[in-house]
Amino acid sequence: MLNQQWGLIVWTLITFGISIFVLWRYAFGPIQQIIDRRRQIIRESIETAEASREEATKLLEDYKETLARVRGEADDILERSRRAGEQTKSEITASAREEADRMLKKAHEQIERDTQAALQQLRDEVADLTLMVAEKIAGKSLTGGDHRRLIEQALAEANLDDLELGARG
């Protein structure tokens, strides 16, 4: 039996060797090529993904820089608009004050003119009244010089300058 077992072992080894050779030549080689191609595709995909990730990172950084710059520009525009608004506001306020002052001055001038006109009218009426009283007292008509003297005397006694100061105050 020993011979049979050694023969079986030898034939098993020869069959195993031939099977390994056939598998190696026709199965493992193509399988190894397929595995190598698959590894290459995976490696290329990883490299492409890394390149895409780096590009996405660059784009994100560019986006962040652009966004920061745009925000800065927007803040500058808002600040300039605010300053321009404040300047316009102060110009309008100053213009309104000037207009109000001018109108107030004009009103004071009108009041002064009206006061002077009223005082002149009062003087004229006082002169007429004085002339009437003087004619009644004297019982006769006075001459032009007498009229003038009586009017000036009545005006001095009436003290219309005090009325002028009172009207202005």
C-alpha positions as CSV (number, residue, x, y, z in Angstrom):
1,M,0.0,0.0,0.0
2,L,2.8,2.2,0.4
3,N,3.4,2.2,-3.3
4,Q,-0.2,3.2,-4.0
5,Q,-0.1,6.1,-1.6
6,W,3.2,7.4,-3.0
7,G,1.8,7.1,-6.5
8,L,-1.3,8.9,-5.4
9,I,0.7,11.6,-3.8
10,V,2.8,12.1,-6.9
11,W,-0.2,12.2,-9.2
12,T,-2.0,14.6,-6.8
13,L,1.1,16.8,-6.8
14,I,1.4,16.7,-10.6
15,T,-2.3,17.4,-11.0
16,F,-2.1,20.2,-8.4
17,G,0.9,21.7,-10.2
18,I,-0.8,21.5,-13.6
19,S,-3.9,23.0,-12.0
20,I,-1.9,25.8,-10.4
21,F,-0.1,26.4,-13.7
22,V,-3.4,26.6,-15.7
23,L,-5.0,28.7,-13.1
24,W,-2.0,31.0,-12.9
25,R,-1.7,31.3,-16.6
26,Y,-5.4,31.6,-17.6
27,A,-7.2,32.7,-14.4
28,F,-4.9,34.4,-11.9
29,G,-3.2,36.5,-14.6
30,P,-6.4,38.0,-16.1
31,I,-7.9,38.3,-12.6
32,Q,-4.7,40.1,-11.5
33,Q,-5.0,42.4,-14.5
34,I,-8.6,43.2,-13.7
35,I,-7.6,43.9,-10.1
36,D,-4.7,46.1,-11.2
37,R,-7.0,48.0,-13.6
38,R,-9.5,48.4,-10.8
39,R,-6.8,49.7,-8.5
40,Q,-5.6,52.1,-11.2
41,I,-9.2,53.4,-11.7
42,I,-9.7,53.8,-7.9
43,R,-6.3,55.6,-7.6
44,E,-7.3,57.9,-10.5
45,S,-10.7,58.5,-8.9
46,I,-9.0,59.4,-5.6
47,E,-6.6,61.7,-7.3
48,T,-9.5,63.3,-9.2
49,A,-11.5,63.7,-6.0
50,E,-8.4,65.2,-4.3
51,A,-8.0,67.7,-7.2
52,S,-11.7,68.5,-7.1
53,R,-11.5,69.0,-3.3
54,E,-8.5,71.3,-3.6
55,E,-10.3,73.3,-6.4
56,A,-13.4,73.5,-4.3
57,T,-11.3,74.7,-1.3
58,K,-9.7,77.4,-3.5
59,L,-13.2,78.4,-4.8
60,L,-14.5,78.6,-1.3
61,E,-11.6,80.8,-0.2
62,D,-12.1,83.0,-3.3
63,Y,-15.8,83.2,-2.5
64,K,-15.0,84.2,1.1
65,E,-12.6,86.8,0.0
66,T,-15.0,88.2,-2.5
67,L,-17.8,88.2,0.0
68,A,-15.6,90.0,2.6
69,R,-14.6,92.6,-0.1
70,V,-18.2,93.1,-1.2
71,R,-19.4,93.5,2.4
72,G,-16.6,96.1,3.0
73,E,-17.7,97.9,-0.2
74,A,-21.3,97.8,1.0
75,D,-20.4,99.2,4.4
76,D,-18.4,102.0,2.6
77,I,-21.4,102.8,0.4
78,L,-23.7,102.9,3.4
79,E,-21.3,105.1,5.4
80,R,-21.0,107.5,2.4
81,S,-24.8,107.5,2.0
82,R,-25.2,108.2,5.7
83,R,-22.7,111.1,5.6
84,A,-24.3,112.5,2.5
85,G,-27.7,112.3,4.2
86,E,-26.4,114.1,7.3
87,Q,-24.8,116.8,5.2
88,T,-28.0,117.3,3.2
89,K,-29.9,117.4,6.4
90,S,-27.6,120.1,7.8
91,E,-27.7,122.1,4.6
92,I,-31.5,122.0,4.6
93,T,-31.6,122.9,8.2
94,A,-29.2,125.8,7.7
95,S,-31.2,127.0,4.6
96,A,-34.4,126.8,6.7
97,R,-32.8,128.8,9.5
98,E,-31.6,131.4,7.0
99,E,-35.0,131.7,5.4
100,A,-36.6,132.0,8.9
101,D,-34.1,134.7,9.9
102,R,-34.7,136.5,6.6
103,M,-38.5,136.3,7.1
104,L,-38.2,137.4,10.7
105,K,-36.0,140.4,9.7
106,K,-38.5,141.3,7.0
107,A,-41.3,141.1,9.5
108,H,-39.4,143.4,11.9
109,E,-38.8,145.8,9.1
110,Q,-42.5,145.8,8.2
111,I,-43.4,146.3,11.8
112,E,-41.0,149.2,12.0
113,R,-42.4,150.8,8.9
114,D,-46.0,150.3,10.2
115,T,-45.0,151.8,13.5
116,Q,-43.4,154.8,11.8
117,A,-46.5,155.2,9.6
118,A,-48.8,155.0,12.7
119,L,-46.7,157.5,14.6
120,Q,-46.7,159.9,11.6
121,Q,-50.4,159.5,11.4
122,L,-50.7,160.1,15.1
123,R,-48.5,163.2,14.8
124,D,-50.7,164.5,11.9
125,E,-53.9,163.9,13.9
126,V,-52.4,165.6,17.0
127,A,-51.3,168.5,14.8
128,D,-54.8,168.8,13.4
129,L,-56.4,168.6,16.9
130,T,-54.0,171.1,18.2
131,L,-54.8,173.4,15.4
132,M,-58.5,173.1,16.0
133,V,-58.1,173.7,19.7
134,A,-55.9,176.7,19.0
135,E,-58.4,178.2,16.6
136,K,-61.2,177.8,19.1
137,I,-59.1,179.3,21.9
138,A,-57.9,182.1,19.9
139,G,-61.2,182.6,18.1
140,K,-59.5,183.5,15.0
141,S,-57.4,182.1,12.3
142,L,-53.7,181.9,12.9
143,T,-51.0,182.6,10.5
144,G,-48.7,179.9,9.1
145,G,-45.9,180.7,11.5
146,D,-48.3,180.6,14.4
147,H,-49.6,177.2,13.2
148,R,-46.1,175.9,13.0
149,R,-45.1,177.1,16.4
150,L,-48.2,175.7,18.1
151,I,-47.8,172.3,16.4
152,E,-44.2,172.0,17.5
153,Q,-45.1,173.1,21.0
154,A,-47.9,170.6,21.2
155,L,-45.7,167.8,19.9
156,A,-43.0,168.6,22.4
157,E,-45.6,168.5,25.2
158,A,-47.2,165.3,24.0
159,N,-43.7,163.6,24.0
160,L,-44.3,161.3,21.1
161,D,-40.7,160.1,21.3
162,D,-41.7,158.1,24.4
163,L,-44.5,156.5,22.3
164,E,-41.9,155.5,19.6
165,L,-39.7,153.8,22.2
166,G,-42.7,152.0,23.7
167,A,-43.8,150.8,20.3
168,R,-40.4,149.4,19.5
169,G,-39.9,147.7,22.8
